[in-house]
Amino acid sequence: MAAFRTRHFWLERLAAAWRGKSIVWLSGVRRSGKTTIARSLPRAEYLDCELPSVRRLLAQPEAFFDARRGRTVVLDEIHRLGNPSELLKIAADHYPDVRILATGSSTLGASRRFRDTLTGRKAEVWLTPMMSRDLVDFGAESLDRRFLRGGLPPFFLAPEMPEREIQEWVDSYWAKDILELFRLERRHSFQRFVELLHVQSSGLFEATRFARDCEVSRTSISNYLAVIEATFVAHVVRPFSARRATEIVAAPKVYGFDTGFVCHYRGIERLRAEDFGLLWEHYVLNEIHARLQTRSIRYWRDKRGHEVDFVVAGRGRPPVAIECKATSANFDATNLVCFRKQHPEGASLVVAADVKTPFAEQHAGLRVEFVPMEGLIRHLQKVR
């Protein structure tokens, strides 16, 4: 497979964002493909802000933007500038005819100052690990490679499991993302936390257990999780409830950001039948993130152990309950039935890897719809 592919979904997403704002911030973890996508934009001037010559050029923003009216400019690695927020604010307020794509460290997007300065001035596109449309562009014939190698293009294209590259990625994440903004200490404890999160990915989060294993305080673990969530390396899925006594209302589930990292840290080198369901659940979550560009996703669990993988509810809309299954055969609807006893309105969906055409079944009087990935997204887009 060739190293470069045009990722049509993301180019379409950027074009849609520019129809609303002149400045688009492309965020995402390192090596997710931000620079490659930026370089693939037609008729755009690409500037790498790591270069001293580019930083000197941008030191006079008015002269720079005056010379580029009506054009598209890519400012890659914009966090290398001394005051990137000020530069983008000038562009948004005084040069709306200059379209700008800004990319950089995910930590800049997590910065309160960056967010506050550009509130209402920029559109944001979150580049997730590879989703279904990307797999078409990359010519993937099955999900096995995507699950094992993960959704970062260099790792997906690697002929073997990129174990050394994953450790280099984690080291760079610490050195170039974490230290620059958050100034955390105890590198070993932080990296151990990243590892354990992926080992226990999709499980209920218990800070005390992590604190013991990482040899830090419970408060430090909470800080670590906030940082990792802000930089897209983990996703905290909080419980959906009506505050009933029978429902879990506080304990979150935490997902690692990429199936390749989950496989790496769990020691999965070949997919087994029991691995596919877990990785499919991660892949479905990634697809929802990519297509809806939101993290407003919940799960549901009651105190008897019944659990629904994901719940999505728009404001004033009934909740959509989602179960992720490797196969639609022999589906047990007990969890969905229990959920609907508490929350009777809304669609009950099973997104299964083997479903190509939607169909429905009745389970204990509940209509359950079995949908492929595209069918799931269509349902969710209606409730946003």
MARDO-516016 format. One line per field, with one value per residue (C-alpha): residue in three letters; x negated, y negated, z negated; chain. Coordinates in nm, 3 decimals, padded with zeros to 5 digits. Each point is the difference from the previous one (the first is absolute). Layout:
N
rest c(ALA:...)
px c(X:...)
py c(Y:...)
pz c(Z:...)
kette c(A:...)
This chain:
384
rest c(MET:ALA:ALA:PHE:ARG:THR:ARG:HIS:PHE:TRP:LEU:GLU:ARG:LEU:ALA:ALA:ALA:TRP:ARG:GLY:LYS:SER:ILE:VAL:TRP:LEU:SER:GLY:VAL:ARG:ARG:SER:GLY:LYS:THR:THR:ILE:ALA:ARG:SER:LEU:PRO:ARG:ALA:GLU:TYR:LEU:ASP:CYS:GLU:LEU:PRO:SER:VAL:ARG:ARG:LEU:LEU:ALA:GLN:PRO:GLU:ALA:PHE:PHE:ASP:ALA:ARG:ARG:GLY:ARG:THR:VAL:VAL:LEU:ASP:GLU:ILE:HIS:ARG:LEU:GLY:ASN:PRO:SER:GLU:LEU:LEU:LYS:ILE:ALA:ALA:ASP:HIS:TYR:PRO:ASP:VAL:ARG:ILE:LEU:ALA:THR:GLY:SER:SER:THR:LEU:GLY:ALA:SER:ARG:ARG:PHE:ARG:ASP:THR:LEU:THR:GLY:ARG:LYS:ALA:GLU:VAL:TRP:LEU:THR:PRO:MET:MET:SER:ARG:ASP:LEU:VAL:ASP:PHE:GLY:ALA:GLU:SER:LEU:ASP:ARG:ARG:PHE:LEU:ARG:GLY:GLY:LEU:PRO:PRO:PHE:PHE:LEU:ALA:PRO:GLU:MET:PRO:GLU:ARG:GLU:ILE:GLN:GLU:TRP:VAL:ASP:SER:TYR:TRP:ALA:LYS:ASP:ILE:LEU:GLU:LEU:PHE:ARG:LEU:GLU:ARG:ARG:HIS:SER:PHE:GLN:ARG:PHE:VAL:GLU:LEU:LEU:HIS:VAL:GLN:SER:SER:GLY:LEU:PHE:GLU:ALA:THR:ARG:PHE:ALA:ARG:ASP:CYS:GLU:VAL:SER:ARG:THR:SER:ILE:SER:ASN:TYR:LEU:ALA:VAL:ILE:GLU:ALA:THR:PHE:VAL:ALA:HIS:VAL:VAL:ARG:PRO:PHE:SER:ALA:ARG:ARG:ALA:THR:GLU:ILE:VAL:ALA:ALA:PRO:LYS:VAL:TYR:GLY:PHE:ASP:THR:GLY:PHE:VAL:CYS:HIS:TYR:ARG:GLY:ILE:GLU:ARG:LEU:ARG:ALA:GLU:ASP:PHE:GLY:LEU:LEU:TRP:GLU:HIS:TYR:VAL:LEU:ASN:GLU:ILE:HIS:ALA:ARG:LEU:GLN:THR:ARG:SER:ILE:ARG:TYR:TRP:ARG:ASP:LYS:ARG:GLY:HIS:GLU:VAL:ASP:PHE:VAL:VAL:ALA:GLY:ARG:GLY:ARG:PRO:PRO:VAL:ALA:ILE:GLU:CYS:LYS:ALA:THR:SER:ALA:ASN:PHE:ASP:ALA:THR:ASN:LEU:VAL:CYS:PHE:ARG:LYS:GLN:HIS:PRO:GLU:GLY:ALA:SER:LEU:VAL:VAL:ALA:ALA:ASP:VAL:LYS:THR:PRO:PHE:ALA:GLU:GLN:HIS:ALA:GLY:LEU:ARG:VAL:GLU:PHE:VAL:PRO:MET:GLU:GLY:LEU:ILE:ARG:HIS:LEU:GLN:LYS:VAL:ARG)
px c(00.000:-00.121:-00.069:00.224:00.373:00.245:00.228:00.319:00.218:-00.233:-00.046:00.379:00.019:-00.253:00.186:00.324:-00.172:-00.135:00.352:00.068:-00.331:-00.316:-00.220:00.010:-00.192:-00.092:-00.065:-00.092:-00.272:-00.348:-00.044:00.371:-00.067:00.052:-00.306:00.071:00.356:-00.119:-00.252:00.267:00.222:00.020:-00.140:-00.093:-00.324:-00.159:-00.219:-00.178:-00.017:-00.290:-00.224:-00.166:00.054:00.375:00.010:-00.180:00.251:00.292:-00.154:00.165:00.355:00.158:-00.252:00.029:00.380:00.016:-00.203:00.229:00.351:00.239:-00.239:-00.025:-00.289:-00.105:-00.179:-00.132:-00.142:00.137:-00.073:-00.367:00.088:-00.043:00.364:00.209:00.331:-00.075:-00.098:00.323:00.209:-00.143:00.076:00.359:00.082:-00.174:-00.063:00.312:-00.079:-00.314:00.088:-00.229:-00.053:-00.190:-00.141:-00.215:-00.045:00.323:-00.109:00.050:00.362:00.033:-00.135:00.263:-00.170:00.011:00.366:00.108:-00.188:00.150:00.352:00.238:-00.286:-00.093:00.151:-00.153:-00.054:-00.114:-00.207:00.059:-00.185:00.104:00.376:00.205:-00.041:-00.375:-00.013:00.158:-00.259:-00.282:00.135:00.048:00.181:00.082:00.004:-00.270:-00.289:00.175:00.059:-00.352:-00.205:00.235:00.124:-00.313:-00.097:-00.374:00.081:00.285:-00.234:-00.281:-00.070:-00.038:00.123:-00.183:-00.098:-00.308:00.187:00.279:-00.249:-00.157:00.349:00.060:-00.338:00.074:00.347:-00.158:-00.282:00.180:00.360:00.014:-00.306:00.057:00.339:00.079:-00.343:00.078:-00.266:-00.080:-00.026:-00.011:00.325:00.175:-00.110:00.095:00.345:00.030:-00.095:00.248:00.282:-00.042:-00.031:00.328:00.159:00.384:00.009:00.137:-00.252:-00.118:-00.257:-00.115:-00.111:-00.198:-00.158:-00.134:-00.141:-00.153:-00.135:00.159:00.291:00.363:-00.001:-00.293:00.192:00.298:-00.231:-00.161:00.340:00.108:-00.317:00.029:00.364:-00.075:-00.265:00.224:-00.211:00.289:00.376:00.200:00.351:00.221:00.320:00.343:00.268:00.315:-00.154:00.201:-00.119:-00.043:-00.239:-00.373:-00.031:-00.367:-00.252:-00.137:-00.138:-00.327:-00.102:-00.348:-00.005:-00.118:00.043:-00.365:-00.111:00.258:-00.137:-00.359:00.045:00.216:-00.249:00.245:-00.200:00.266:00.372:00.197:00.378:00.017:-00.206:00.218:00.299:-00.209:-00.184:00.324:00.141:-00.303:00.036:00.370:-00.087:-00.268:00.250:00.250:-00.274:-00.109:00.342:00.176:-00.310:00.118:-00.096:00.352:00.040:00.111:00.040:00.266:-00.030:00.225:-00.100:00.092:-00.270:00.212:-00.187:00.053:-00.320:00.088:00.286:00.034:00.266:00.041:00.149:00.370:-00.027:00.059:-00.320:-00.130:-00.131:-00.284:-00.137:-00.321:-00.024:-00.240:00.296:00.377:00.056:00.152:00.036:00.101:00.213:00.014:-00.210:00.201:00.328:-00.117:-00.109:00.334:00.189:-00.173:-00.007:00.283:-00.033:-00.261:-00.156:-00.167:-00.281:-00.246:-00.293:-00.155:-00.303:00.182:00.313:00.008:00.375:00.210:00.266:00.205:00.102:00.235:-00.151:00.232:00.226:-00.291:-00.079:-00.374:-00.152:-00.314:-00.198:-00.333:-00.232:00.155:00.345:-00.119:-00.138:00.325:00.195:-00.236:00.000:00.378:-00.022:-00.278)
py c(00.000:-00.347:-00.239:-00.279:00.016:-00.283:00.007:-00.125:-00.007:-00.243:-00.226:-00.023:-00.075:-00.284:-00.147:00.003:-00.168:-00.278:-00.078:-00.120:-00.150:-00.125:00.173:00.375:00.167:00.360:00.190:00.359:00.209:00.006:00.210:00.009:-00.161:-00.372:-00.106:00.242:-00.128:-00.360:00.061:00.161:-00.309:-00.126:-00.348:-00.061:-00.162:00.232:-00.150:00.200:-00.215:00.203:-00.175:-00.324:-00.159:00.057:-00.142:-00.311:-00.032:00.016:-00.254:-00.271:00.137:-00.295:00.008:00.379:00.005:-00.303:00.196:00.303:-00.137:00.246:00.292:00.309:00.028:00.297:-00.082:00.338:00.047:-00.343:00.059:-00.071:-00.370:-00.230:-00.113:00.210:-00.111:-00.365:00.076:00.192:-00.268:-00.264:00.222:00.069:-00.362:-00.184:00.249:00.218:00.058:00.194:00.363:00.150:00.358:00.010:00.321:00.066:00.175:00.122:-00.175:-00.339:00.088:00.100:-00.337:-00.225:-00.309:00.138:00.095:-00.328:-00.226:00.167:00.067:-00.052:-00.066:00.351:00.330:00.317:00.333:00.291:00.247:00.337:00.322:00.152:00.050:00.193:-00.245:-00.004:00.378:-00.030:-00.260:00.223:00.307:00.205:00.326:00.094:-00.146:00.233:-00.224:-00.312:00.167:00.138:-00.286:-00.275:-00.312:-00.216:00.023:00.072:00.285:00.129:00.018:00.168:00.357:00.120:-00.106:-00.331:00.065:-00.226:-00.277:00.012:-00.057:-00.284:-00.146:00.013:-00.161:-00.280:-00.048:-00.052:-00.226:-00.211:-00.009:00.055:-00.188:-00.303:-00.089:00.207:00.028:00.328:00.183:00.371:00.109:00.369:-00.020:-00.190:00.243:00.293:-00.156:-00.027:00.367:00.117:-00.205:00.189:00.335:-00.065:-00.196:-00.006:00.096:-00.196:-00.253:00.031:-00.265:00.170:00.313:-00.203:-00.206:00.313:00.146:-00.332:-00.090:-00.344:-00.154:00.032:-00.374:00.047:00.273:-00.230:-00.268:00.251:00.108:-00.360:-00.065:00.318:-00.071:-00.360:00.122:00.270:00.295:00.136:-00.045:-00.019:00.135:-00.102:00.171:-00.092:-00.002:-00.161:00.003:00.303:00.206:00.305:-00.167:-00.068:-00.378:-00.082:00.267:-00.067:00.245:-00.093:00.103:-00.018:-00.209:00.268:00.373:00.042:-00.129:00.221:00.304:-00.099:-00.042:00.311:00.208:00.083:00.097:00.204:-00.062:00.263:00.025:-00.136:-00.308:-00.109:-00.114:-00.225:-00.158:-00.040:-00.199:-00.231:-00.035:-00.093:-00.265:-00.139:-00.013:-00.195:-00.243:-00.050:-00.032:-00.205:-00.190:00.032:00.169:-00.029:00.375:00.189:00.358:00.149:00.246:00.100:00.134:00.355:-00.007:-00.057:-00.226:-00.171:-00.086:-00.353:-00.246:-00.313:-00.259:-00.340:-00.284:00.070:00.323:00.356:00.201:00.236:00.318:00.175:00.348:00.089:00.364:00.194:00.200:-00.041:00.373:00.115:-00.352:-00.026:-00.312:00.013:-00.315:-00.203:00.119:-00.103:-00.340:-00.059:00.077:-00.306:-00.208:00.118:-00.254:00.017:00.241:00.320:00.088:00.282:-00.093:00.329:00.059:00.262:-00.207:-00.145:-00.062:-00.133:00.220:00.007:00.258:00.005:00.089:00.014:-00.254:-00.232:-00.085:00.041:-00.127:00.164:-00.248:-00.029:-00.285:-00.242:00.077:-00.079:-00.336:-00.091:00.071:-00.210:-00.294:-00.023:-00.045:-00.259)
pz c(00.000:00.084:-00.285:00.135:00.050:00.057:-00.302:00.160:-00.311:-00.177:00.301:00.026:-00.372:00.034:00.296:-00.200:-00.295:00.221:00.117:-00.354:-00.114:00.167:-00.259:-00.055:-00.281:00.088:-00.322:-00.074:-00.157:00.148:00.315:00.069:00.338:-00.052:00.199:00.285:00.033:-00.019:00.279:00.217:00.011:00.357:00.070:-00.362:-00.114:-00.254:-00.275:-00.268:-00.313:-00.136:00.253:-00.119:00.340:-00.028:-00.351:00.123:00.285:-00.242:-00.236:00.216:00.022:00.180:00.283:00.014:00.029:00.231:00.254:-00.020:00.031:00.162:-00.051:-00.218:-00.246:-00.209:-00.326:-00.110:-00.351:-00.089:-00.369:00.084:00.038:-00.294:-00.003:00.240:-00.150:00.073:00.359:00.066:-00.171:00.235:00.298:-00.112:-00.083:00.285:00.281:00.034:00.368:-00.094:-00.070:-00.262:-00.106:-00.328:-00.142:-00.299:-00.329:-00.153:-00.318:00.164:00.072:-00.365:-00.115:-00.158:00.140:00.354:-00.032:-00.160:00.242:00.306:-00.127:00.290:00.239:00.110:00.103:-00.137:00.171:-00.214:00.204:-00.162:00.071:00.333:00.039:00.255:00.289:-00.058:00.032:00.344:00.100:-00.129:00.180:-00.318:00.071:-00.359:-00.349:-00.132:00.101:-00.129:-00.335:-00.043:00.143:-00.111:00.174:00.016:00.369:-00.048:-00.238:00.216:00.298:-00.194:00.118:-00.360:-00.341:-00.059:-00.362:-00.003:00.181:-00.257:-00.282:00.199:00.044:-00.376:-00.068:00.247:-00.147:-00.341:00.120:00.260:-00.120:-00.373:-00.125:00.223:-00.147:-00.307:-00.163:-00.167:-00.196:-00.038:00.360:-00.093:-00.196:00.279:00.270:-00.222:-00.031:00.381:00.028:-00.265:00.151:00.326:-00.173:-00.183:00.284:-00.002:-00.368:-00.294:-00.124:-00.360:-00.084:-00.319:00.182:00.254:-00.278:-00.165:00.322:00.114:-00.345:-00.012:-00.186:00.101:00.074:00.240:00.181:00.040:00.141:00.235:00.130:00.061:00.200:00.203:00.077:00.101:00.246:00.155:-00.121:-00.205:00.012:-00.319:00.052:-00.288:-00.112:00.134:-00.266:-00.129:-00.349:-00.098:-00.296:00.221:00.247:-00.005:00.000:-00.056:00.103:00.350:00.253:00.169:00.351:00.148:00.314:00.244:00.051:00.097:-00.340:-00.172:00.185:-00.070:-00.374:-00.031:00.193:00.281:00.308:00.179:-00.020:-00.187:00.007:-00.355:00.099:00.290:-00.205:-00.226:00.293:00.197:-00.294:00.011:00.377:-00.029:-00.259:00.233:00.287:-00.210:-00.100:00.361:00.157:-00.268:-00.123:-00.357:-00.323:-00.142:-00.022:-00.308:-00.113:-00.228:-00.284:-00.287:-00.337:00.103:00.269:00.310:00.239:00.337:00.188:00.113:-00.039:00.214:-00.078:00.159:-00.200:-00.046:00.199:-00.123:-00.054:00.267:-00.162:00.185:-00.043:00.190:00.109:00.219:00.135:00.002:-00.058:-00.331:-00.132:-00.366:-00.044:-00.383:-00.046:00.248:-00.151:-00.348:00.131:00.171:-00.319:-00.145:00.319:00.227:00.283:00.277:00.247:-00.117:00.238:00.046:00.224:00.106:00.218:00.210:00.075:00.350:00.033:-00.290:-00.156:-00.320:-00.258:-00.296:-00.336:-00.302:00.171:00.088:00.359:00.054:00.324:00.138:00.208:00.182:-00.090:00.250:-00.136:-00.350:00.110:00.179:-00.319:-00.211:00.238:-00.045:-00.377:-00.014)
kette c(A:A:A:A:A:A:A:A:A:A:A:A:A:A:A:A:A:A:A:A:A:A:A:A:A:A:A:A:A:A:A:A:A:A:A:A:A:A:A:A:A:A:A:A:A:A:A:A:A:A:A:A:A:A:A:A:A:A:A:A:A:A:A:A:A:A:A:A:A:A:A:A:A:A:A:A:A:A:A:A:A:A:A:A:A:A:A:A:A:A:A:A:A:A:A:A:A:A:A:A:A:A:A:A:A:A:A:A:A:A:A:A:A:A:A:A:A:A:A:A:A:A:A:A:A:A:A:A:A:A:A:A:A:A:A:A:A:A:A:A:A:A:A:A:A:A:A:A:A:A:A:A:A:A:A:A:A:A:A:A:A:A:A:A:A:A:A:A:A:A:A:A:A:A:A:A:A:A:A:A:A:A:A:A:A:A:A:A:A:A:A:A:A:A:A:A:A:A:A:A:A:A:A:A:A:A:A:A:A:A:A:A:A:A:A:A:A:A:A:A:A:A:A:A:A:A:A:A:A:A:A:A:A:A:A:A:A:A:A:A:A:A:A:A:A:A:A:A:A:A:A:A:A:A:A:A:A:A:A:A:A:A:A:A:A:A:A:A:A:A:A:A:A:A:A:A:A:A:A:A:A:A:A:A:A:A:A:A:A:A:A:A:A:A:A:A:A:A:A:A:A:A:A:A:A:A:A:A:A:A:A:A:A:A:A:A:A:A:A:A:A:A:A:A:A:A:A:A:A:A:A:A:A:A:A:A:A:A:A:A:A:A:A:A:A:A:A:A:A:A:A:A:A:A:A:A:A:A:A:A:A:A:A:A:A:A:A:A:A:A:A:A:A:A:A:A:A:A:A:A:A:A:A:A)
